[in-house]
């Protein structure tokens, strides 16, 4: 019998849960396949105890810095100590080491960012919101200028404890992480799409429910009312974000999913990547069955834009690609809309949207380069004084 497929992963609870989910999918699609998770501690894990800071510190990592969370795993993969590696795609640098390749991008989880507040915390005036990401901090302050952002670091559990203890009033976290951690149910495109388990509960009725959805969320609390009004003002589809509550370690939290009109995610956010050695045909055959074509092409476009902007420059950038209806025959080429956000070193923050027919990785990457060109050439400049154009992409 062939040995088990050894899967390298970080050792955090979230990383282990993500890797096991991929392993379970591989076992389901390949009867008889055995898998074994191999936890590996990375230099990024070692550095998380350091004090975070913006402006080049560890808590606002550009793609080069994010390599700290995969470097040791890739070394183990290249050395043959593991057969595959599961990464959060947003942690994976756009340039891979020679001899390694991404063999699969499984179906993507919700890519949105999520505002998590301590129950009873005020928002937005005077609220202290923690985030280690300049991309998140800048977009949050554009939407709510009265918010104070503070750099924090750590895994999900650590950040929630900082919220519960009053170090900050809230934090911006990835929806995908909260779902995979089992704290909230899965919410895709404003609709429930199954249960993520855990202690979480949902509120609201989606982003596109107009006055009805807004009324439901606004009735939840005064905080939700303020958030709902702000999001409607900034072109959030006429409704309010999905929201709900969950409990963790005895503390209660309220969460609000931020629509892409307010905050664009990091390229690849919500997606996982399964990396293998390029010369390992057995691993490629086993791992390739987990690939989701739509997710793979979307993140290819996003990462292409990041690469074209300068993958190691550390500029705060967001990108999100999605396929849209175009009347094409099912299974044929489809049109992708690709949104981008950039905070250049000079000038104000920019946002742009491009779209085009995407049939393969080459056309997806070409679309990403078009987005980078649009952002570099100015995109749509944000109006720091407010107004509908503030966060509305063209």
LOBA-925046 format. One record per atom (N, C-alpha, C): x, y, z. Coordinates in steps of 0.02 Angstrom, whole numbers, plus 50000, padded with zeros to 5 digits. Layout:
# LOBA-925046
XYZ
...
//
This chain:
# LOBA-925046
500434994050000
500005000050000
500445006250000
500255011249959
500635017449956
500605020950023
501155024150043
501165027750106
500655033450106
500525036050165
500045041550172
500315047850140
499865051850114
500045058450088
500185062950148
500815065050155
501015069250212
500895076550195
500485079850235
500275086750221
500565091350273
501005095850252
501305100750297
500835106550309
500825109050370
500395114550389
500665118050451
500485124250459
500625127550523
500255123950579
500475124950640
500195121250696
499645124750734
499425130550710
498885134050746
498235130350738
497755131150784
497115127650778
496775128950712
496795135250688
496465136850625
496815133450567
497485133650565
497855130550511
497735123050510
497725119850568
497595112650571
496895111050546
496405115250564
495715114150541
495675114750466
496025119750437
496025120650365
496345114650330
496915112450356
497265106850324
496855100450329
496525099350385
496115093350392
495515093550345
495235099550334
494685100150287
494905098150217
495495100350197
495755098550132
495895091050129
496195088350182
496345081250184
495705077050179
495185079250214
494555075550211
494255075650141
494325081350106
494075081850037
494475077249991
495125076850001
495535072349960
495355065049973
495245063350035
495055056350051
494375054750022
493925059650021
493265058449994
493295057249918
493725060849885
493765060349812
494225054649788
494635052149834
495085046649816
495005041149869
494535036649861
494435031249909
495075027349920
495235026049982
495835022249998
496445026650012
496405033049994
496965037550007
497035038750082
497635038250106
497775039750176
498155046350179
498005050350230
498325056850239
498585057450310
499105061550318
499385062850384
499595070150387
499345073850437
499545080750445
500215081150481
500645085650458
501295086650487
501355094050508
501215095650572
501265102650594
501995105050592
502095111150568
502755114050563
502725121250589
503155122850636
503175129550664
503575134050618
503295139950602
503625144550556
503925150450593
504355154050558
504655160050588
504125165350601
503595165450561
503055170150573
502705168750639
502625162350656
502335160550720
502775162850777
503435162150769
503905164150821
503875171650834
503775175550780
503805182850786
503155185850811
502625181950816
501985184850834
501965187650904
502445185850945
502455188551013
502735195651015
503035197950960
503305204650958
502765209950954
502925216050976
502435221450974
502305223450902
501665223350880
501525225150810
501555232750800
501675234750739
501675241850723
501535242550648
501265248250630
501155249550560
501785252450530
501755253350463
502315256650429
502925252150424
502825245850407
503395241450396
503495236450451
503105236950507
503165232150561
502865225450542
502965220450586
502745213850570
502005213350562
501625217750596
500895217050594
500585220050532
500975223150489
500695225450426
501105222350370
501105215650365
501565212350319
501385213250247
501885214750206
501795214250134
501915207050115
501855205550051
501935198650030
502605195550050
503145199550050
503785196750070
503785194650142
503495199050185
503455197450256
502995191450268
502455191050229
501995185450238
502335178850223
502875178950184
503245172850171
503495169550235
503525173350289
503745170450353
503285164950377
502665164950355
502195159850377
502205153550334
502605153550282
502625147650238
503345145150225
503835149150243
504525147650223
504765140750248
504675139450312
504895133050339
504505127150311
503865128350297
503455122950267
503695121450197
503855126550159
504115125550091
504795122050092
505205123550141
505845120050146
505735112650160
505255111050203
505105104050218
504835100550155
504435104150117
504155101350055
504715100050005
505155104849995
505695104149947
506165098449967
506255097550032
506715092350057
506395085450057
505745084950042
505415078450040
505155076050107
505155080350158
504895078350223
504135078250224
503825081850178
503095081550168
502975081250093
502375078850075
502215078050004
501805083849976
501475087550020
501065093250001
501025098050059
500815104050046
500755109050099
500115112950088
499765114450142
499155118450138
499295125250169
499175130550131
499295137350154
498655141550147
498585146550189
498125151950173
498425155750115
498055156250060
498355158949998
498615166050007
498295169950049
498525176850057
499205177150092
499415171750124
500075171550156
500625169350108
500435166950049
500905164050002
501185169449956
501835170549955
502125175549910
501955174049837
501925179149795
501725178149726
502255174349686
502875174549709
503405170849676
503575164749718
503475158849691
503615152649728
504335150449718
504615146749766
505295144149758
505345139549697
505915139149665
505995134549608
505845127349629
505485123849586
505335116849600
504685115749637
504335121249656
503705120649691
503155123949650
502545121449657
501985124349620
501335123349659
500845127449643
500175126749671
499795121649629
499605116049660
499265110749623
498505111149629
498255114849679
497535115249688
497355121249730
496805124349713
496475129549754
495775126949767
495635124349827
494965121749841
494445127349839
493805125349841
493255130249840
493375135549894
493265141749874
493435147449917
492905148649970
493135150350029
492685152350083
492515159850073
492055162450113
491865169450110
492495173850115
492605178150066
493215182150063
493165188750099
492585190450126
492495197050156
492865197750222
492975203950242
493215205550309
492615206350355
492735205750419
492195205750468
492385210150527
491945214650546
492045218750605
491765215050666
492185213650714
491975210150775
492035214950834
491485215950869
491465220550926
491305216850990
491575219151045
491385216651111
490665218651125
490275214151151
489585215651166
489545221751211
489165226851190
489095232951228
489585238351209
490075236851166
490565241851146
490245247051101
490475253251106
490195258551064
490545258650996
490185261050947
490455261550879
490015266450840
490305270850799
491015271350783
491405276450823
491055281650850
491405287350880
491825284950940
492475286050934
492925284250989
493095276850994
492825272750949
492955265550954
493685264050937
493985259650976
494665257450964
494635250550930
494815250550866
494755244450826
495455241850810
495585235650828
496235232750818
496295229250751
496865230250718
497025226650656
497775227250645
498085221850622
498785222150605
498905223650532
498375225550495
498415226550423
498295233850406
498755236850370
498655243750347
498085244150297
498025238950256
497465238750208
496805239450244
496705235650297
496085235950335
496015242550372
496555244850403
496525251050442
496335256950398
496635257550339
496505263150295
495775263050271
495545257250248
494855256850223
494345257850279
494505255550339
494045256550396
493985263950413
494545267550413
494525274650429
494215278750373
494255276450312
493915279950258
493155279650267
492915274050290
492195273250300
491975276450365
492375276050417
492205278750483
492795282750510
492845289250491
493425293350512
493495293950587
492955292950626
493005293850698
493275287650734
493395282350696
493675276250726
494425277050736
494665274450790
495385274350804
495635267250793
496115266350749
496375259650736
497025258550774
497085252750805
497675250950843
497955244450817
498625243950810
498925237750785
498905232350838
498645226450819
498665220650862
498885214650821
499125209450854
499335203450818
499085197350856
499225191550829
499015185350861
498505181550820
498375175350840
497875171450805
497175173650825
496665170350799
495975172450813
495825172550888
496025167250922
495895166850994
496215172451032
496845174051015
497195179451048
496855186151037
496635187450975
496315193850960
495635194350994
495265188950997
494625189151032
494735190451107
495255187551135
495385188851206
495565196151218
495915199351170
496075206351177
495455210751173
494975208551132
494335212251129
493965211351195
493915205151218
493535203651279
493825207151340
494485207851343
494815210851401
494825218451399
494605221451343
494585228651338
495205231951311
495685228051288
496275231051256
496055235151196
495565232451158
495245236051103
494495234751109
494095238851075
493365237951076
493145232851024
493555231850973
493395227250920
493995226050876
493905222050825
494445220550778
494145218750711
494545219550659
494345217350593
494695210650580
494295205450568
494555198750556
494275196150490
494585191050464
494335187950403
493735183650417
493205184450378
492615180250385
492795172950379
493235171350332
493415164350320
493705161150383
494125164750418
494415162050479
493905160750533
493435165350541
492905164550591
492455158650574
492325157750510
491915152050488
492275145550499
492905145250477
493285139050484
493435137350557
493465142550598
493585141550670
492945139150704
492385139350668
491755136950695
491375141950738
491555148450732
491235153450775
490595156250744
490575156750678
489975159250645
489795154650588
489175155050566
488945150950510
489175154050445
489195149750395
489425152050329
488915156850299
489155162450273
488735167450240
489085169450176
488805167650119
489095169150054
488645173750015
488925179249991
488545184049951
487895186049984
487925186750051
487335189150087
486815183850100
486965177350085
486485172050096
486805166450135
486415163350178
486665157650215
486795151950167
487365148550176
487535143050131
487775137150172
487355134850217
487555129250259
487775131750327
487975127250369
488165128850437
488905127650447
489215132550481
489925131750497
490015128850567
489465127350601
489515124350667
489685129550719
489935127250777
490145131750830
489565134850866
489715140250903
489225143450946
488875149250912
489055150750850
488825156950819
488095156850800
487825162850790
487155163650764
487145169350715
486685169150669
486635174250617
486095179250634
486175185250605
485655190150609
485575193350541
485045197350531
484945200550467
484705195750414
484615198550353
484365194350298
484765195350234
485375197550240
485785198250179
485885205450161
486345206550112
486535213250093
486055216350044
485655212450010
485265215249955
484515215449969
484335215250033
483635215050049
483305221750055
483665227150038
483365233750038
483145235850108
482565239350112
482335242050175
482185236550225
481935230950201
481755225450247
482385222950284
482925221750246
483545219450278
483815224750324
483805231050302
484075236450343
483685236850409
483025236150405
482625236650465
482785231150515
482905225050490
483055219550534
483715220750571
484225222750534
484875223850565
484855229850611
484515235250589
484485241250630
484115239950695
483655235250693
483295233650754
483715229850804
484285227150782
484705223050826
485045227350879
485285233250861
485625237550910
485755244250877
485915249250919
486075255850893
486715255650852
487165251250870
487785250450832
487635248150762
487215243150756
487045240550690
486695245950649
486305250150682
485965255550646
486465260150614
486975262150652
487485266550625
487865263450568
488035257150576
488395253550523
487965252950461
487335251250470
486885250550413
486815257050374
486735262650409
486675269150374
487305270650336
487885269450366
488515271050333
488605266750270
488435260350275
488535256050217
488055257750161
487445259650177
486975261750124
487235267950090
487515272550129
487785278750101
488355277350052
488755272250067
489335270750025
489195265349974
488575264449954
488425260149898
488485252849913
488195250549970
488235243449989
487645239549963
487365241549907
486825237649877
486145239149905
486065244549943
485415246449969
485215242850032
485625238550058
485455234850118
485985235550171
486025230850216
486505230950271
486895224450271
487445224250308
487845218150309
487515212750349
487705206550336
487495201250380
487815202550448
487465200750501
487725201850567
487485196350613
487775195850671
487575190750718
487985191150781
487915186150823
488295185850885
488605178950892
489135178650931
489415172150950
489755172951017
489875167351049
490215167151113
490865163351106
491375165751141
492025162351141
492345163251209
492505157751241
492825157751307
492415161851356
491755161351352
491315164551400
491135171751384
491455174751333
491315181751315
490855181851254
490435187051250
489975187851194
490235193251147
490175191851082
490405196451030
489855197350978
489865203250946
489415204550891
489835205550828
489605202550772
489995203150711
489575206050654
489935209550609
489625212750551
490065211350491
489805207850441
490175206550380
490205212850338
490805215050321
490895221250283
490865219750209
490405222750172
490355221450100
490965224150063
491075221650003
491655223549964
491635230949946
491045234049946
490995241149932
491325245349986
491415242550045
491735246050100
492455243750110
492575237350105
493245234750117
493405229050069
493895230050026
494125224649983
494645220450019
494605213850012
495065209350048
495755209250017
496215206050052
496875204850024
496815199949966
497255200449916
497235195549862
497295188449889
496825184149868
496835177249891
496485175949957
496235181249989
495915180250055
495315175550049
495245171050097
494705166250097
494855159850058
495425159750022
495605153949983
496195150350014
496235143850001
496795139750022
497185137649960
497825136349969
498245133849915
498565127349938
498575122449894
498925116149907
499535116049862
500115116149893
500755116649857
501105109849856
501425108249801
501785101949794
502445103149760
502865097849757
503465098149716
503265097049643
503565100749599
503375100349529
503505093549497
503975089849525
504155083349495
503795077549528
503315078749572
502965073449607
502285072249575
502275067849525
501655066449490
501125063149533
501345058949581
500855055649625
500475060749667
500845065449697
500515070549737
500075075049694
500295076649634
499885080849589
499225077449573
499245070949559
498635067349543
498155067049602
498425066249662
498005065849721
497725072649740
498145077749738
497955084449761
497515088049710
497625086849646
497265090449594
496515089549596
496285084049627
495575082849630
495215087749676
495585091449716
495275096349762
495215103249730
495465104049669
495475110649638
494785113049617
494635119349630
494025122649607
494225127649553
493995126649493
494215130749437
494055138049446
493445139549468
493255146649477
493695150049529
493815146749585
494235149649637
494955150449612
495195145549577
495885145749552
495985151549503
495505152649459
495575158149410
495495164949444
495055165449493
494955171749528
495585173849565
495885169149602
496485171049640
497075171949593
497075168749536
497615169849487
497595177149464
496985179749452
496925186749431
497135191449487
496925190049548
497095194249605
497855194449617
498155188549615
498885188149628
499285191249571
499015190849510
499345194049454
499355201649463
498805204449488
498785211649501
499285213449555
499325209349608
499805210549662
500515210349635
500655205449594
501335204749565
501505210849522
501025213149483
501155218749438
501245225349477
500895226049532
500985231949574
501675231849607
501905225949622
502545225149656
502435220949718
502445214349710
502245209749763
502625210549828
503225213249827
503605213949888
503655221049913
503265225649883
503345232749901
502995234549966
502545230449990
502205231850053
501665237050049
501465239249989
500925244049983
500265240850003
499845244450041
499185241650059
498765240849996
498575234649982
498205233149921
497675227949934
497095228749903
496575223749906
496355222049836
496115216049826
495865213949760
495375208149770
494855208249729
494365202749731
494075201649662
494125195449638
493845193649573
493255188949581
492775189849537
492185185449539
491905184849468
491645179049452
491325178249388
490625181049390
490425184249336
489765187249332
489385184249273
488735184749274
488325181949220
488455185849156
488555182049103
488705185349039
488325182248981
487875177548996
487485174548943
487855169248904
488455167348927
488845162348892
488555155348905
488695150848859
488485143948868
488835141048929
488465137248968
488745134349028
489355130149010
489895131349047
490515127649035
490995131448989
490765136648955
491195140448911
491515146248948
491895150448912
492225156248943
491705160848975
491875163749031
491425168249067
491785174749083
491385179849098
491655186449113
491805186949188
492385189549203
492585190649273
492615198149287
492345200249343
492435207149368
492965206949421
493445211449416
494015211649463
494075218649492
493965219149558
494005225549594
494665226049630
494935232149634
495565233149668
495585239449708
495975239349762
496095245049806
496845245749815
497075252049815
497795253249823
497895259749860
498355259649908
498575265749942
499295266949922
499415271149871
500105272249848
500495276449898
501135276649888
501555280549933
501415288049926
501195290149868
501025297149857
500325297549830
499955302449854
499265303249832
498785299549877
498145300049860
497635296949900
497495289749881
497095286349921
496915279349906
496505278949841
496575273449806
496265272649740
495875266149737
495375266249696
494985260149684
494805259849610
494805253849582
494645253049511
494325246249501
493975245549445
493675239149425
493815238049351
494005231949334
494065229949264
493685223449256
493515221749195
493175215449182
493375212849114
493285206449103
493455203449039
493305196049040
493315192948981
493205185848975
493825182149000
493715177449046
494255173449075
494115166149062
494555162949024
494475155949006
495015151449036
495585154549055
496135150549080
496585155049123
497115152049151
497555155849195
497885161749159
498045160849095
498365166249057
497915172349051
497275171249035
496825176949029
496655179949097
496655175849150
496545178449218
497115182949238
497725180849224
498305184849242
498335191349201
498115191049139
498085197049098
497595202149127
497025199649152
496535204049183
496835207249246
497225203349284
497545206149343
498025211749325
498395210949271
498855216249251
498475222449229
497895221549199
497485227349180
497255231049242
497075227449295
496875230749357
497455234649386
498045231749387
498635235249413
498755241649374
498695241349308
498785247349267
498265252649285
497635250549295
497105255249313
497245258549380
497495254749428
497635257549494
498235262249491
498745260249454
499335264549448
499175271049413
498725270849365
498565276849326
498065281349361
497855279449419
497415283949459
496795280649484
496505275849445
495885272749467
495365278149481
494975277149532
494525282349556
494795284749623
494975291049626
495245293849688
494685294349740
494845292549802
494365293049855
494275300249876
493665301949896
493515308549921
493515308149997
494065310350028
494125309650101
493595313550139
493265318250105
492755322150138
492075318750140
492005312950109
491365309350111
491005309650045
490405306850043
490005306649982
489965299749953
489495298549908
489385291849881
489985289149845
490395293649815
490965291149776
491515288449820
491475289449886
492025287649930
492255280549922
491785275849921
491975268849918
491615265249862
491405268749811
491045265549756
491505264749696
491655258649679
492095257349622
491725258649557
492075260649507
491755261449442
491765254949404
//
